[in-house]
Amino acid sequence: MILSFRPILLELRHPFRLATGSRTHTNAMLTEIHFEGLVGYGEAAMPPYYGENHDTAAAFLKRAALVFLQLPESLELSGSSIQTILSQIDSLAPGNHAAKASIDIALHDLWGKMEGRPLWQLLGVEPDKMPPTSFTLGIDEPEVLRQKMLEAADFQIIKIKLGSENDRQIIRSIREMSDKPIYADANQGWKSREEALELVHWLAEQNVRIIEQPFLKDDLASAAWLSARSPLPIIADESFQRLADLGRVANCFHGVNIKLMKCTGIFEGFLVAKAARAKGLQLMVGCMTETSCGISAAALLAPLCDYADIDGCWLIRNNPFELPVLENGKIRLGESVGLGLTSCL
Ligand code: MG
């Protein structure tokens, strides 16, 4: 098996404004694993706040490529051989979660292609349980929000980034245009517990359904305080990365946001989902700004989750793959082999 990779800058359709800053591009790495004429596609999407970039990913993937060169030529991919390869890759270096996810995703896509079956079938995913995915609107002026709302027409749920001084104003301007349910993400932006609680009560009256990451990621005490009082589910995003973090956050939030780029990919994502359910947690599956590759991989987890926010590929201009098919705002798991990706190039 040959692992190759190339950097790409994903161009955002709109500058992405969060409580913590704004950006126009996301660094990503597209990986491929070649085997007997088949190609598995993977992706690492690397927003700046998790510390990975083109250089760190290239350095890690070069080391990983050597592991692939040493695999036996007769290797058959299966759930268990993928697990063995991934644990070898994981032990190469700590961190590098997105780079690791790019290998995990490419291996899974290749497995589906080798078996000639859609990956969701191999993984026992139930397409009927697919939840609708939300569509994210970044913080913006009312005029721009109006334009973005048109782009959200195919989606049943709106996701809004909060965490600035004018959260109520943002929600009011959305409500002038739409009564769709809202997922609100404070992105660590709220400062005061009491003000947050008051705001959450108000948001609940505005048909907001969940709150993501109200306080700084390490302020678990405030998250626990709010979760004990909130009328809405409080979901950990930045506070939660991988399976090993679950115990630390389980009693402080109502649920966790699983992102493949944080948890190193599909394999660990399924483990997280199972372990989180066993702890009675709600589940959300999220994404970065990603191509259809990362999003199609995340969609495999969505039927296990209560909430899906996997819209990243609709937020970029230069997606190298065709968009997933939406039905009633839900990503359709089709009959194509592997992840079902079609390259646009
Ligand atoms: Mg979030």
Boltz pocket constraint, residues with backbone or C-beta under 6 A from the ligand:
constraints:
  - pocket:
      binder: B
      contacts: [[A, 185], [A, 187], [A, 212], [A, 213], [A, 237], [A, 238], [A, 257], [A, 286]]
      max_distance: 6.0
